[in-house]
């Protein structure tokens, strides 16, 4: 949630702040704002409700332009306080401290009451304003800005990524993180901070990734970092492998469209150096993965949102193919109950960003419950909280995903989980050499099969017109396709705002069938598997209630067309591993084109953010 960017430079920083906000807008767009220190060391601030474009328009309309060499900026996903100019960041305390914040201060009411008693006033409803006042108060007794921040943060409960500037210390920015990611960029014209390295790719590819509890003093010629215990530390500088062109739209209309069509390459990149012609390389999960995975007796998966749906598919695979028990839970629920974690459990976390707060905290909780578990994170982000606290990491190599609704991150997660299933099955001798080769052959065919599925784009675009006046939709699938149906329903509701639900097709008669009429479109997935005939019977049940149906099928499924039913063959000869991945593609395209018809903001759907770093 929320995007932070800032810098100390020898050039005017305003344009960079705006560019950084535009690149970070996927993290939240309820409001935005920036502040710079002018030449006379006073704050010059601009804030607007809505997207960064509104802030840009505000700045263009000003007679007196905002300019300066040091500044911070913020794009907000609202937690405490509605989207408004008063609640927009940056916040200011006593004209001495200004800051931007990503996170939640859980004890802000207690802090606010204490600060009111000290004579501080509040202009917003946010929890962030207490941070600014706490730092200002600490400055009365501390010899430096960084020591003031170190003192103030000791009183905070919750999470924070902070960028702080002061009119009394006009040569520096202070960065602090606990639970919310922050990076420092080292550039030609100065040094910078951001929530995500993508915000700074136009000025640098050299980054320092702050660790939990770090506080950094950033000047134009010097960076000083202290850990949680105020010890001076040296964090490594890493070179980003992201090409700036990867985060540009190119010839596509939307990032979601671009990322749908990038999936063949993303899968090739994820498979590279992880497989041979006939086997999976278990070492791709870590050099001691074989030793550790050999001991596991069960798998526990925790995830949120789209990643949770990927985990549901993996549960079927792990139990059906690898023959090992697997549980899957929503991370936000798992961390607040008292689960039983047996020894020899592989605890798998799935997160595109590696920063999903509930998933990170679920892993921490699991380690406290049983320190003997083995943890594996599957993520698209090399430098993230999950990678730091997990025993093993598998990077999906999906590349930057800008669209809030996940596409290529999901399918590459499925590829990673397929490799995990094969690896465990191989070690448990439930997958023989022939089966392993069949899985590998299927995975190698995936890019070509996805390209074939993408050829249905025109037909799917036409089908999307059926949803022009619809307010609800029902998705059906059986086995792993129930999880894919859930992902299809999630995509549709995320970007088109149509209410959509997914059910196992066999559950129709236990309630959902009551909703079906001519105004309720039903989307079904029909692979050629052992449940096909039962699914065909379920489709008859739907047809008898007068619904319009769309069926995506394997060419060999031979679903008999009926009135008000459109059958779209996707491909053929799909196996248990490849089928869920391939059938994801038409559902992504369908949701995309329905959203276009509805006129919604596809890449930045309302109320959502890409990386959920708050509870």
C-alpha positions in Angstrom: 0.0 0.0 0.0 1.1 3.6 -0.5 4.1 4.7 -2.5 7.0 6.7 -1.2 9.7 8.5 -3.3 12.2 11.2 -2.3 15.7 12.4 -2.8 18.6 14.7 -2.0 20.1 16.0 -5.3 22.1 18.7 -6.9 19.3 19.4 -9.4 15.6 20.3 -9.2 13.9 17.2 -7.8 10.2 18.0 -8.5 10.1 16.2 -11.9 11.7 13.1 -10.4 9.2 13.0 -7.6 6.3 13.1 -10.1 7.9 10.5 -12.3 8.4 8.3 -9.2 4.8 8.7 -8.1 3.6 7.7 -11.5 5.7 4.5 -11.4 4.4 3.8 -7.8 0.7 4.6 -8.4 -0.1 0.9 -8.5 0.5 1.0 -4.7 -2.4 3.4 -4.1 -4.2 6.3 -5.8 -6.7 7.7 -3.3 -4.6 10.9 -3.1 -1.1 12.1 -3.8 1.3 14.9 -2.7 4.8 16.2 -2.6 6.9 18.6 -0.6 10.3 20.2 -1.3 12.6 22.4 0.7 12.8 25.7 -1.1 16.0 27.8 -1.3 15.2 29.6 2.0 14.6 26.2 3.7 10.9 26.5 4.0 8.4 23.8 3.0 6.6 24.1 -0.3 3.8 21.5 -0.5 1.1 20.4 -3.0 -1.6 17.8 -2.4 -4.6 16.5 -4.3 -7.3 13.9 -4.0 -7.2 11.1 -6.6 -4.5 10.1 -9.0 -1.1 11.6 -9.7 -2.4 13.2 -12.8 -4.5 15.5 -10.6 -1.3 16.5 -8.7 0.5 17.2 -12.0 -2.4 19.4 -13.1 -2.3 21.2 -9.8 1.4 22.0 -10.2 1.0 23.2 -13.8 -1.7 25.6 -12.7 0.5 27.3 -10.1 1.9 30.7 -10.8 4.7 30.0 -8.3 6.4 26.8 -9.3 7.6 24.3 -6.7 11.3 23.7 -7.0 14.1 22.5 -4.8 16.9 20.0 -4.4 15.5 17.9 -1.6 11.9 16.5 -1.3 9.6 13.7 -0.6 6.4 12.5 -2.3 3.6 10.0 -1.6 0.7 8.3 -3.4 -1.9 7.0 -0.9 -4.1 4.0 -0.3 -6.3 5.2 2.5 -6.4 3.4 5.8 -7.1 5.9 8.6 -9.1 8.8 7.3 -11.0 9.1 4.0 -9.4 10.3 0.8 -9.1 14.1 1.2 -6.5 16.8 0.8 -6.2 17.2 4.6 -5.5 13.4 4.9 -3.1 13.4 1.9 0.6 13.1 2.6 3.1 14.7 3.2 2.2 15.8 6.7 4.0 18.7 8.5 4.6 19.3 12.2 5.3 22.8 13.5 7.0 23.8 10.2 10.0 21.8 11.2 9.3 18.2 10.2 7.6 16.8 7.1 7.2 13.1 6.3 5.5 10.5 4.2 4.4 7.1 5.6 3.5 3.7 4.4 2.0 1.5 7.1 -0.2 1.7 10.1 0.5 3.1 13.6 -1.7 0.9 15.8 -1.3 3.0 19.0 -1.9 6.3 17.3 -5.0 7.2 19.5 -2.8 6.9 22.7 -0.1 9.0 21.0 -2.5 11.6 19.7 -4.0 12.1 23.1 -0.6 12.6 24.7 0.4 15.0 21.9 -2.8 17.0 22.3 -1.9 17.4 26.0 1.5 18.8 24.9 -0.1 21.5 22.7 0.1 19.8 19.3 -2.9 20.3 16.9 -4.1 18.0 14.2 -5.3 18.9 10.7 -6.0 15.3 9.5 -7.7 12.1 10.5 -4.7 10.0 9.7 -2.5 7.9 12.0 0.6 9.4 10.2 0.3 12.9 11.8 1.3 11.5 15.2 4.7 10.4 13.7 5.5 13.9 12.6 4.6 15.4 16.0 6.6 12.7 17.8 9.7 13.5 15.8 9.3 17.2 16.3 9.0 16.7 20.0 12.1 14.5 20.0 14.1 17.2 18.2 13.8 19.4 21.3 16.1 17.0 23.2 18.1 15.3 20.5 21.3 16.5 18.8 20.4 15.4 15.2 17.4 14.6 13.0 18.4 10.9 12.9 18.6 10.6 16.7 15.2 12.3 16.9 13.7 9.7 14.6 15.4 6.8 16.5 13.9 8.1 19.7 10.4 8.7 18.3 10.0 5.4 16.6 10.5 3.6 19.9 7.0 4.7 20.9 5.3 3.3 17.8 3.4 0.1 17.6 2.6 -1.1 14.1 4.4 -0.8 10.7 6.1 2.0 8.9 8.1 2.9 5.9 9.1 6.6 6.4 10.7 9.4 4.4 11.5 12.4 6.6 12.9 15.9 5.9 13.3 18.9 8.2 13.7 22.6 7.6 16.3 22.6 10.4 18.4 19.9 8.6 18.1 20.9 5.0 20.8 18.6 3.7 19.3 15.2 4.4 16.5 12.7 4.3 15.9 10.1 7.0 14.5 6.8 5.9 13.1 4.2 8.4 11.4 0.8 7.9 9.5 -1.7 10.0 7.2 -4.0 8.1 7.1 -1.8 5.0 9.7 -1.9 2.3 12.1 0.9 1.5 15.1 1.1 -0.8 17.9 3.7 -1.2 18.9 4.5 -4.7 22.5 5.7 -5.4 22.5 8.0 -8.4 24.7 10.4 -10.5 22.9 13.5 -9.2 22.3 12.5 -5.7 20.8 9.8 -3.5 17.2 8.7 -3.3 14.5 6.7 -1.4 11.5 4.8 -2.6 9.1 2.0 -1.7 10.1 0.1 -4.8 13.2 0.3 -7.0 11.0 0.7 -10.1 10.3 4.3 -9.0 14.0 5.2 -9.5 15.1 3.3 -12.6 15.4 6.5 -14.6 18.1 7.8 -12.4 19.9 4.7 -11.1 20.2 0.9 -11.1 22.2 0.8 -7.9 20.2 0.1 -4.7 20.5 -0.6 -1.0 17.6 -2.5 0.4 16.9 -1.5 4.0 16.3 -4.4 6.4 13.7 -4.6 9.2 14.4 -1.9 11.8 16.9 0.0 9.8 17.1 3.8 10.0 19.2 5.7 7.4 20.6 9.2 7.1 20.9 10.1 3.5 22.9 13.1 2.2 24.0 13.9 -1.3 27.5 12.5 -0.7 27.0 10.1 2.2 24.6 7.3 3.4 24.7 6.2 7.0 22.6 3.2 8.2 21.8 2.0 11.7 20.0 -1.2 12.6 17.2 -1.8 15.1 19.6 -1.5 18.0 21.2 1.7 16.7 24.4 -0.1 15.6 26.1 1.3 12.6 25.8 -1.3 9.8 26.9 -1.7 6.2 24.2 -2.9 3.8 25.3 -4.2 0.4 24.7 -2.3 -2.8 23.0 -4.3 -5.4 22.6 -3.7 -9.2 19.0 -4.0 -10.4 18.5 -6.3 -13.3 15.3 -4.6 -14.3 15.4 -2.9 -17.7 13.5 0.5 -17.6 11.7 -0.6 -20.8 10.1 -3.4 -18.8 8.1 -0.9 -16.8 6.9 1.1 -19.9 3.6 0.4 -21.6 5.0 0.1 -25.1 2.4 -0.5 -27.9 -0.2 -1.9 -25.5 -3.3 -0.1 -24.3 -2.9 -1.2 -20.7 -0.3 -2.9 -18.5 -2.7 -5.8 -17.8 -3.0 -6.4 -21.6 0.8 -6.2 -21.9 1.4 -8.6 -19.0 -1.2 -11.1 -20.3 0.8 -11.3 -23.6 4.1 -11.5 -21.7 3.2 -14.8 -20.1 4.9 -17.1 -22.6 8.3 -15.3 -22.0 7.7 -15.1 -18.3 7.2 -18.8 -18.1 10.3 -19.4 -20.3 12.3 -17.3 -17.9 10.9 -19.1 -14.9 11.8 -22.5 -16.3 15.3 -21.5 -17.4 18.0 -23.3 -15.5 15.4 -25.1 -13.4 14.8 -28.1 -15.8 16.8 -30.3 -18.1 15.3 -32.3 -21.1 13.8 -34.9 -18.8 14.0 -33.8 -15.2 13.5 -31.0 -12.7 16.6 -29.6 -10.9 15.7 -29.7 -7.2 18.7 -27.5 -6.5 16.8 -24.6 -8.1 15.0 -24.3 -4.7 18.3 -24.0 -2.9 21.5 -25.9 -2.5 20.2 -27.9 0.5 16.6 -28.3 -0.8 17.1 -32.0 -1.7 18.2 -32.8 1.9 15.4 -30.8 3.5 12.6 -31.7 1.1 13.4 -35.4 1.6 12.4 -35.2 5.2 9.0 -33.4 4.8 5.8 -35.3 5.6 3.3 -32.5 4.8 3.0 -29.1 3.1 1.3 -26.0 4.5 0.6 -23.2 2.1 -0.4 -19.7 3.2 -1.2 -16.9 0.8 -3.7 -14.1 0.0 -5.8 -13.2 -3.1 -4.5 -14.5 -6.4 -1.6 -16.3 -4.7 -4.1 -18.2 -2.6 -5.8 -19.4 -5.8 -2.5 -20.7 -7.0 -2.0 -22.5 -3.7 -5.4 -24.2 -4.1 -4.2 -25.6 -7.5 -1.0 -26.8 -5.8 -2.9 -28.7 -3.1 -4.5 -30.9 -5.8 -1.1 -31.4 -7.4 0.8 -32.2 -4.3 -1.8 -34.7 -3.0 -2.6 -36.2 -6.4 0.8 -36.4 -7.9 3.4 -36.1 -5.1 1.2 -38.1 -2.7 1.9 -35.8 0.2 -0.7 -34.1 2.5 -1.2 -30.4 1.8 -3.2 -27.7 3.6 -3.9 -24.3 2.2 -5.1 -21.3 4.2 -5.6 -17.6 3.8 -2.7 -15.9 5.5 -4.8 -13.3 7.3 -6.8 -16.0 9.1 -3.9 -18.4 9.7 -1.9 -15.9 11.7 -4.8 -15.3 14.2 -5.6 -18.9 15.1 -3.6 -21.5 16.9 -2.6 -24.0 14.2 -0.9 -27.2 14.8 2.4 -27.4 12.9 4.1 -30.8 13.0 7.8 -31.4 12.6 8.9 -32.1 9.0 6.4 -29.6 7.6 7.3 -27.6 4.5 5.7 -24.1 5.1 5.2 -22.5 1.7 4.4 -18.8 1.3 3.3 -17.3 -2.0 3.5 -13.6 -2.7 4.2 -11.7 -5.8 5.8 -8.8 -4.0 7.2 -10.8 -1.0 5.9 -8.0 1.1 2.3 -9.0 1.7 1.9 -8.1 5.4 -0.4 -11.0 6.4 1.7 -13.6 4.6 5.0 -12.3 6.2 3.4 -12.3 9.6 1.9 -15.8 9.1 5.4 -17.1 8.5 6.8 -15.4 11.5 3.9 -16.9 13.6 4.6 -20.3 12.2 8.3 -20.1 13.1 7.3 -19.3 16.7 4.9 -22.2 16.8 7.5 -24.7 15.6 11.0 -23.7 14.9 11.7 -27.0 13.2 9.6 -26.4 10.1 11.3 -25.7 6.8 10.1 -22.6 5.0 10.0 -21.8 1.3 8.8 -18.6 -0.3 7.8 -18.4 -3.9 8.0 -14.7 -5.0 8.7 -12.4 -7.9 10.8 -10.1 -5.8 14.4 -11.0 -4.9 14.9 -8.4 -2.2 11.8 -8.7 0.0 10.8 -9.5 3.6 9.8 -13.0 2.8 13.1 -13.9 1.1 15.0 -12.6 4.2 13.1 -14.8 6.7 12.6 -17.9 4.6 14.9 -20.9 4.6 14.5 -21.3 0.8 13.4 -19.0 -2.0 12.2 -19.6 -5.5 12.1 -16.6 -7.7 9.5 -16.7 -10.5 11.2 -14.3 -12.9 7.9 -12.9 -14.1 9.4 -9.5 -14.5 7.8 -6.3 -13.3 4.0 -6.5 -13.0 2.4 -3.1 -12.9 -1.2 -3.9 -13.4 -2.9 -4.3 -10.0 -4.8 -7.4 -11.2 -2.2 -10.1 -11.3 -1.7 -12.2 -14.5 1.8 -13.3 -15.3 2.7 -13.5 -11.6 -0.1 -16.0 -11.1 0.9 -18.3 -14.0 4.5 -18.2 -13.1 3.6 -19.1 -9.5 1.8 -22.1 -10.9 4.9 -23.1 -12.8 7.0 -22.8 -9.6 4.4 -25.0 -7.8 4.5 -27.5 -10.5 8.3 -27.8 -10.2 7.9 -28.1 -6.4 5.3 -30.9 -6.9 7.5 -32.8 -9.2 10.6 -32.3 -6.9 8.8 -33.6 -3.9 7.2 -36.5 -5.8 10.6 -37.4 -7.2 12.1 -37.5 -3.7 9.1 -39.4 -2.3 9.3 -41.9 -5.2 5.7 -41.1 -6.1 6.8 -39.7 -9.4 8.8 -42.0 -11.6 11.1 -41.1 -14.4 8.4 -41.4 -17.1 6.0 -39.3 -15.1 8.7 -36.7 -14.4 9.6 -36.5 -18.1 5.9 -36.1 -19.0 5.6 -33.1 -16.5 8.7 -31.5 -17.9 7.5 -32.0 -21.5 4.2 -30.3 -20.6 6.0 -27.4 -18.9 8.2 -26.9 -21.9 5.1 -26.8 -24.2 3.4 -24.1 -22.1 4.7 -21.0 -23.9 3.5 -22.3 -27.2 0.2 -23.5 -25.8 -0.4 -20.0 -24.2 0.3 -18.4 -27.6 -2.4 -20.6 -29.1 -4.8 -19.7 -26.3 -4.1 -16.0 -27.0 -5.3 -16.5 -30.6 -8.8 -16.6 -29.2 -8.6 -12.9 -28.2 -10.9 -11.7 -30.9 -13.7 -14.2 -30.1 -13.4 -13.5 -26.4 -13.6 -9.8 -27.0 -16.9 -10.4 -28.8 -18.2 -12.6 -26.0 -17.4 -9.8 -23.5 -20.2 -7.7 -25.0 -22.7 -10.1 -23.2 -21.6 -8.6 -19.9 -22.4 -5.0 -20.9 -25.5 -4.8 -18.6 -24.7 -7.6 -16.2 -24.2 -7.1 -12.5 -23.3 -10.7 -11.5 -21.6 -13.8 -12.9 -21.0 -17.4 -11.9 -17.9 -19.4 -12.6 -17.8 -23.2 -12.5 -15.1 -25.8 -12.5 -14.2 -29.1 -11.0 -10.9 -30.3 -9.4 -8.1 -27.9 -10.1 -10.5 -26.0 -12.4 -12.5 -24.9 -9.4 -9.4 -22.9 -8.3 -9.0 -21.5 -11.8 -12.7 -20.6 -11.8 -12.0 -18.7 -8.5 -9.2 -16.8 -10.1 -11.4 -16.0 -13.1 -14.1 -14.6 -10.8 -11.6 -12.6 -8.9 -10.2 -11.0 -12.0 -13.7 -10.1 -13.2 -14.7 -8.5 -9.9 -11.3 -6.7 -9.5 -11.3 -4.8 -12.7 -15.0 -4.7 -14.0 -16.7 -4.3 -10.6 -19.2 -7.1 -11.6 -20.0 -9.3 -8.7 -18.7 -12.7 -9.5 -18.4 -16.0 -7.6 -16.9 -19.4 -8.3 -18.2 -22.8 -7.2 -17.3 -26.4 -7.7 -19.8 -27.4 -10.4 -21.1 -30.2 -8.3 -22.2 -27.7 -5.6 -24.7 -26.0 -7.9 -27.6 -27.9 -6.4 -26.6 -27.0 -2.9 -27.5 -23.3 -3.2 -26.0 -21.4 -6.1 -28.5 -22.7 -8.7 -31.1 -20.6 -7.0 -29.4 -17.5 -8.5 -29.4 -18.7 -12.1 -31.7 -17.1 -14.6 -31.4 -15.5 -18.0 -29.6 -12.4 -16.5 -26.9 -14.5 -14.8 -24.0 -15.4 -17.2 -22.3 -18.7 -16.3 -18.7 -19.3 -17.3 -17.5 -23.0 -17.1 -14.1 -24.6 -17.7 -14.2 -28.1 -19.4 -10.9 -29.9 -19.6 -10.8 -33.4 -21.0 -10.4 -35.2 -17.6 -12.1 -37.8 -15.4 -14.7 -35.2 -14.3 -15.8 -34.1 -17.7 -19.0 -36.1 -17.9 -20.1 -34.9 -14.5 -19.4 -31.4 -15.6 -21.5 -31.9 -18.7 -24.4 -32.9 -16.5 -23.9 -29.8 -14.4 -24.1 -27.7 -17.6 -27.4 -29.3 -18.4 -28.7 -28.2 -15.0 -27.6 -24.6 -15.8 -29.2 -24.7 -19.2 -32.6 -25.8 -17.8 -32.6 -22.6 -15.8 -32.2 -20.4 -18.9 -28.8 -19.0 -18.3 -26.4 -17.7 -21.0 -23.3 -19.9 -20.8 -19.7 -19.6 -22.0 -17.7 -22.8 -21.9 -14.0 -22.9 -22.4 -13.1 -26.4 -23.4 -10.3 -28.7 -24.4 -10.8 -29.5 -28.1 -11.3 -33.2 -27.2 -13.9 -32.4 -24.5 -16.7 -32.2 -27.2 -19.1 -30.2 -25.1 -22.4 -30.3 -27.1 -23.5 -26.8 -27.9 -26.9 -25.7 -26.6 -29.1 -22.7 -27.1 -27.6 -19.6 -25.4 -24.3 -21.5 -25.0 -21.0 -20.5 -26.6 -18.3 -23.2 -26.6 -14.7 -22.0 -27.2 -12.1 -24.6 -27.8 -8.8 -23.5 -26.3 -6.4 -26.3 -27.1 -6.0 -30.0 -26.8 -4.0 -32.8 -25.1 -3.5 -30.9 -21.8 -2.3 -32.7 -18.8 -3.0 -32.2 -15.1 -0.2 -29.7 -14.8 -0.6 -27.7 -18.0 -4.4 -27.5 -18.1 -5.0 -25.1 -15.1 -2.3 -22.7 -16.5 -3.7 -22.7 -20.0 -7.4 -22.2 -19.0 -6.3 -19.2 -16.9 -5.6 -17.3 -20.2 -9.1 -17.0 -21.6 -10.4 -16.0 -18.2 -7.8 -13.2 -18.0 -8.8 -12.0 -21.5 -12.5 -12.1 -20.7 -12.1 -10.0 -17.6 -9.9 -7.5 -19.5 -12.4 -7.0 -22.3 -15.4 -6.8 -20.0 -13.6 -4.1 -18.1 -13.0 -2.2 -21.3 -16.7 -2.4 -22.1 -17.6 -1.2 -18.6 -15.2 1.7 -18.9 -13.3 1.0 -15.7 -9.7 1.9 -14.9 -8.2 -1.5 -15.7 -4.6 -1.0 -14.4 -5.7 0.9 -11.3 -9.1 -0.4 -10.2 -10.9 1.4 -7.4 -10.0 0.7 -3.8 -7.2 -1.7 -4.6 -3.4 -1.6 -4.5 -0.8 -3.9 -5.9 1.2 -4.6 -2.8 -0.8 -5.0 0.4 1.8 -4.1 3.0 -0.7 -3.3 5.8 -3.0 -5.5 7.7 
